[in-house]
Amino acid sequence: MHILLQIVTIIWLIDLKLVKTLDNGLVRTPPMGWMSWERFACNIDCDNYPNECISEQLYKDIADRLVADGYKEVGYNYVNIDDCWTEMTRDPVTKRLVANHKRFPNGIKALADYVHSKGLLLGIYGDVGTKTCGGYPGARGEDGTDYDTIDAQTYAEWGVDSLKLDGCYADTKNMTNMYPEMSRALNSSGRAIVYACSWPAYQIGQNPDYRRIAQYCNYWRNFDDIMDSWTSVTSIIDFYAKYQDVLVKYHGPGAWNDPDMLIIGNFGLSLEQSRAQMALWAIWSAPLLMSNDLRSIGGQYKEILQNRDIIAVNQDKLGILGTRVHSKSGIEVWVKPMTPIVKGVNTYAIVYLNRVVLGTPLIISFKLSSLIAGLPSEPLYNVYDLYDNSKLIGKLSNDQNLTLKVNTSGSVRMVKLTPVFKSDEIENDLN
């Protein structure tokens, strides 16, 4: 039976290779970092909100915290500017974008230098349309002028490492042509710049061409903006479950589906729901882009965000988008094949998600072979609890049940199953 499992994995890898992905060699594992939008939105009132406005100081503060508080050490290395950073008009002579002089007094180049001095990378925001969602200049003028090349050259000269290109004030039917233009401009800029597209998010219900999207973008938003609520998170979970058979085909090293930012440590999620978001984003091999205030985040939320064992699931080199294999009566099970592969048999990450809101925790139990198709009778599997320092909590065969107690209202248990062959155990005992 393990031969069948190997065939399934090989088919997935072949299918991914047949999809021509953006050939810039970047983000071979999902990008990790911080983005301002969900937590700080378009707050430009620095007089009344000096610590919360979109400004040079905000991004410097976050860069400082990424380094000082251990986030960089576990992989978070992008500081991403979002909307509302520019002046309301382009430079009248050069037609280049200009950072707001009051809020970014030293300009983006100086900010990039500061971020780079910390060993981090700087991301910036633009829009494929005539205006950004906040009403600032987009990549196209009202007269139809295309500024892709000018903008790409500007970002490169500033030392920008990543671009998020939104899709407000643009014809969604023409995005198939518009987004590739910026991709080509970035690739011709002389600097390696990660390209994050919002392309399919604006074509919901229009059958987005994910094959073409993967060809031109490093990662892409494909659903609604995340809000600071569990309802918003569950809507994203439902979207990924509904379309997983399509999304998994165009997802892998250098080309990632993006379910949007991690809102862990803000106001809307409980501690249990925060663990759930982290677990599912890891199972999906999704970009891990926090949007929170790292200057004041609580210690328990920091612990979730810096969980090395769960980050390792997210950063697994296969980059497979895990899928939902069970959903009934508020109980969901998500499974992701990953490395190490031992004698042709994958390691697996499994999430039990309990969406029931009745207060009593539930004992959830499934036979392993019912969750993972083609699971071989040998080996056994060591089961590690990823929210308990990878504590070994059991050893199961394919016909035994993985039984876990899971709290309610959006709680998870997340485990890793590592194959162990009897012959290897005997050899280890002899040594």
N, C-alpha and C positions, 0 to 999 in steps of 0.2 A: 504493500500500500504506500510505502514511503516513496516509491517510484512515481506514483500519481502526484504526490505533493511536489516532487522535484519538477515534474512536467508543468504543473500549474505555475510554479515560480519562474521557470524558463520562459513560458508563454508571456508572462507579465513583462519580463525583461526584454524579450524580443519586440513586443508591442511598443514599449517605451522607446527602444532604439529606432523603430520605424518612424516615430514622430520626430521630425526635425525640430530640435529645440534651439533657443537662442545660443549662438556659438561664441560666447564671450568668456567662457571658463570661470564664471563667477557663481557664488552661492551654491556650491555643490552639496552643501547641507543647508537646511532652512536657516535663513538669516535670523539673528537674535539682536535685540536692542530695545530702544525706547522711542516712542512717538508721542507728540504733544496733543494730538487732536481730541481724543475722547475726554481726557481730563481737563484740558485747558481751552479747547475749542478755539474761538476767534476773539478771545479777550484781549483788546488792545488798549485798555484803560490802565496805563501804568501809573497814573497819578493816584488813583484810588485803590488799585490792586497791584502794587509794585512787585509782589512775589508770585503773581499768577498770570501776568500778561505775557503775550507772545513777544519775547524780547531776547536780545543777546544774552542777558544775564540768566534767564531761565535755562537756556541750553548749556551755558557754562556750569550752572549749578548742578544740572543733571549729569553732565560729564564728570564733574567732581565726585558725585555720589556713586556713579557706576564703578569708579576706580576704588574709592575709599571704603565702600561698603561691600565689596566682594562680588559685585555683579559681573564686572569684566572678567574676573578670574574663572567664572563658570560659563562664559561664552557670550554675554550680552555686550556687543561692541559697536552698535550703531546708535548715534544720536540723530533722530530724524525730525527736522523742521517740518511743520505742516502749514496749512493755509494762513494767509494774512500777514506774511512777512515782508511784502514789497510795498513800495509806494503805489498810489492809485493809478499812475500812468508810467509808461516806459520813458527812458531817457529820450528827449525829443530829437537829439542828434544821432546817437548811436543805435537807438531803438532797443537797447538792452534793458533787461529788468534791473531795477534798483531797489536795494533793501531800504526799508523805512529808516530815515535818517535819525529820528528821535529814538526809536526802539532798538535799532542796530547801528549805533553811532560809528562803529569801526568797520562795518561792512561784513559780508559773508566770508571773504577771503581770510580776514583776521580770525573770525570764529572757527573756520575750518582749521587754521593753523593751531588754534588753542585745543580743539578737539583732538587733532593729530598728535599734539604734544603729550596727550594723555594715553596714547596708544589706541585711540578709538577712531571711528569713521563717522563722517558727517553725511546725512541724507537731507534732501531738499524736496520741495513740493512745487508742482505746476499743474496746469490744466490743459487738456487738448483742445478746449473750446475757446471762445472769445473772452471769457472771464472765468476766474476760479469760482468755486461755490460761494466764497465770501465776497465776490464782486471785484476782485483784483485782476490785473492783466493776465490773460491766457496766452496760449501758444499761437493763436490766430487773431489778427486784427479784425475790427468790425468791417473793414473793407475786403476781407478775405486774405490778407497778407499772411504768409506762413513764416513764423519765427522759430521753427524747430532748430534750424542750423545755428542761428544766432544764440539761442538759449543753450543748446548743447555745448557750444564753444565757451559760453560764459561760465557754465557750471564747471567745465573742465579747467578753465583758467583759475577759478576760485578754489579748486581742489576738492570739489564735491565728489562723494563716493557712491551715492545712490540717488535716484530720482523716483518719486511717486507722482504719477501723472493721472490726475483726476479727469472726470468727464462731464462736468457741468457746462451748460451753454454750448453744447455740441450736438450735431445731428447723429443720433445713435446708429442710424443705418449706414453712416459713412465712417464709423469708427474702424471698420475693417481696413480702410485705407489710411486713416489718420494716425492711428497708433503705430503702425509700422514705420511711418515717416520719422518719428522721433527715435525709434529704435535704430534706424540707419544713421541718423544724425549723431547719436551717442557713440555708436561704434566707429564713427569717422572723426570723433573729437580729439583723439590722441590720449584719452584717459579711460581707464576701466571704470565704468559707472554702471552699477546695478540698476535694472529697469523694472519698476513696479507699476503695473497697469491697473486701472479700474475698469477696463474695457468690458468684460462680461457682466459686471455689476449693473451696467446701464443697458444691458440687453436681456434682462430677465424676461422670459416668455418669448424671446425672439430667436431661440436656438443658437446661442453663441458658438462660433467656430473655434472650439478649443484647440484643434490641431494648429490652426493659424496663430492663435494666441500664444501657444507654447513655443512657436517658431520665433516670435518677436519679443516676448516678455520673459523676465526671470521669475516673477511671481505676479499674481493677479487676484484682485478682489472679485468675488463673483456673487455677492449677496448684499443685503442691506447693511448700512453702518451699524456697528455695535453700539448699544446704549448701556448706561450703568444700571442694568437690571438683569435678574435671572430670566425674565420673560424674553429679553433680547437674546441671551445666550441660548436658550432652548429653541428659539426660532432658527438660529444658525445650525444647531444640532440637527433639527428636523430637515433643513435644507440639504445638509451633507448626507444624511441618510437617504433622502428621496433621490438624489442624483449621484450617489456614490459610484454606480456602475459606469457613468460617463466620466466623472472627475478622476477616477483612479487611472484611467487610460493615459492621461496627459499630465501626469504628476511624477516627479522624480528629480534627481540631481540637476540643479540649474533651472528647474521649471516647477514652481510650486503653486498650488491652490492656497489662497489666503483668506481664512475666515474672519479676519480683522483682529483688532488689538486685544491683548490681555488686560482686563479691567480689575485685576486682583489688587486689593489694597485700597480701593476707592470706597464708595458708600453703598452700592447696590447689592453686593453679593455677601452672603454669609461665609463663614470660614469653610464650611463643608462645600458650598457651591463654588468657592474659589478653588478648592482642590479638584473639583469636577472639571472646571474649565481648563486647568493646567493639564490634567490627565488626558482629556479629549484632544486638545491642541497637540499634545505629544503623540498620541495615537495616530493623528492625521499627518504627522510630519509637517506641521504648519509653521510658518514664520512665528517666532515668539517675540512680539513687539509690545512691550509693556506701555500702557498709558496710565500713569498714576503719578503721585508726587513722592518721589524717592527721598525727599528731605524729611518726610513725616510719616512714612509708612510703618505700620505695626510690625513687630517682630515675627508674629505667626505668619503673616502674609509674605514677608521677606523669605521665611523658611520655605514656603511653597515655591516661590519663584526661583529659589536657588537650590532646589532639590536636584542634586547631581544625577541620581539614578533615573529620574523622570526626564531630565534634559538629555540623558544618554539615549533614551528611547526616541525622543524627538530628533536627535542628531544622528541616528543610525545611518550608516553609509548607503544602505539599500534605498532609503528614502521612500518607502512604500506608504501610501495613504491607507491607513487601517479602515476597516469597514464594519458596519453593524451586522451581526449575524443572528441576533434575536431581539424582538421587541414585542412585549405583550404585557398588558395590565400595569404599565408604568415601569416595567423592568427592561433594561436594555443591556446587551452585551456587545462590546466592540473588540475586535481582534486585529493585531498587526504582526505579520511575519517580519523578523529582523535577524541580525547577526548576534552572536556567532552561529554559523551553520556547522553542525558537527556530523560528520559522515553523511552529508546530504540532507540532514534534518535541521530545519530552522529553529531558532529560539523564537518565542512569541511573547508579546505584551498583551494583556487582557484587562479590560475595564468592565466592571459591573457598575452600572448607573441605576440608581433608585430614584425615580421621579414621582413616586407615591408621596402624598403629603400627609397621610395619617402618621401620627407621631411615633408609632412603634417600629423600631428597626426590624428588618426582615432577614431571615436566613435564605440566601439565594444559592441554589445548587444546580449545576449542570455537568453532565458527563462530558469529558474533554472531547471525545470523538464526535459529539453532537455540535460542538462549537467550531472545530477545525476539520474541514473535509480532508479525508485521506491521511489522517494522523496515523503513523505506523504503530504497531503493537509493541515494538521495541524502538526506542529506549523508554526508560522512565523519565520523568520530568521533575527537576527540582523547582519548587514554587517559592518565589521571593516576594515579600510584601514591599512595594516600592514607596509606600508612605510610612514605613517603619524601618528605615535604614537598611533596606534590602534584607530583612531578617528572613531566614529560611523557615517557612511555616508548613512545609509538607513535601512529600514526594509521591507523585501520582503516575499511574499508567493510563493509557488512552481510554480504557473502559471504566475508569474511576471518576468520581465527581469532584469538581472544584467547588467547594462549599465555603461561602464567606458570609459573615454578618455585615449588613450594609444599612447605615442609617437612612432616614427618609429625607424628603424635600430637596432632592438634588445632590445626594451624597454618592460617593464612589468608593470602591476598593479597586486598587490597581496592582496587578502582580506581573511578574516575569516568569516564564517557564523556560528552563534551560535543559536541553536533552542530556541525559547521562546514560551511557551504555554500560551494561554489566561487565563486559570485557575490560573496559577502562577502569572500572572500580576494582576488579580483581588485580589488574596490573598495578594500580596504586597501592593496594594492600600489600602486595608482594614487595614493593619498593619501600 
